[in-house]
Amino acid sequence: MTNCPLMVAGRDAATFGEAKNSWLTGTAAWTFVDVSQYILGIQPTLAGLKIDPCIPHEMDGFTLRRVWRGATYEIVVENPDHLEKGVKAMTVDGKPVSGNILSPVPAGSTVEVKIVMG
């Protein structure tokens, strides 16, 4: 018999039936995937690392570091027009790149990426 990490509040609790510790059941891992890949929009694909943010229009942007295939990607996303989705421009190591998919680079490399939403 295994130890069950989930607790459900009993009848005497103010929140009868409420499950606790959902982070122990995998919820936290899936929440991380949702936030990193579908809100911040940093999605690993076969073609490369796709950057397609879908953020609240109130956000000015964000910065993050993503290690993928052994390389480090320092990513800055700017949202000057306060949009929720869309990539207007991308630069990689200061050079303009068309599209929003970063090609893989050798492990150990560091890549500076700037995205302007639009």
Secondary structure, 3 states (H helix, E strand, C coil): CCCCCCEECCCCCCCCCCEECHHHHCHHHHHHHHHHHHHCCEEECCCCEEECCECCCCCCEEEEEEEECCEEEEEEEECCCCCCECEEEEEECCEEECCCEECCCCCCCEEEEEEEEC
